[in-house]
Amino acid sequence: MSIIDNRKAYHDYFIEEKLEAGLVLEGWEVKAIRAGRVQLKESYVIWKNGAFWLFGCHISPLQSASTHVKPDPTRNRKLLLNQAQINKFIGKVERAGYTMVALDLHYTKGMIKAEIGLAKGKKLHDKRDSAKERELDREKQRFLRDRG
């Protein structure tokens, strides 16, 4: 079950590979995510200090957050991956032109997981081509629907 999608990532990048990763979260963050107070729009993943980290994910604290906790909405969150996945993606990320972006947050067996994707940036003409293809697909669907 999806919590939030990062539609901007599909607009700005070609997604070549996808991967599911766990997140290291604090208690107030889990409650806020379950309440839908999360934003992935500008988030990305980098390799730092021997682990992958999620940067730019904004989780707004709830009003009823604990009094002794000082929430930081944009703190960096560690991603949990097994060593084979880490080794596979390190080489690809370090090549020129590739980046890793957070595509969505979802529930898997009651746990909050992040789907991250290996992405290559789109140029302006690529974005225009994607928009044209989407419009042609819509036209085809309309034609088939109205015809039948």
Secondary structure, DSSP 4 states (H G I P E B T S, - for coil): -EEEE-HHHHHHEEEEEEEEEEE---HHHHHHHHTT-EE-TT-EEEEETTEEEEES-EEPPPTT--TT----TT--EEEE--HHHHHHHHHHHHSTTEEEEEEEEEEETTEEEEEEEEEEEPPHHHHHHHHHHHHHHHHHHHHHHHH-
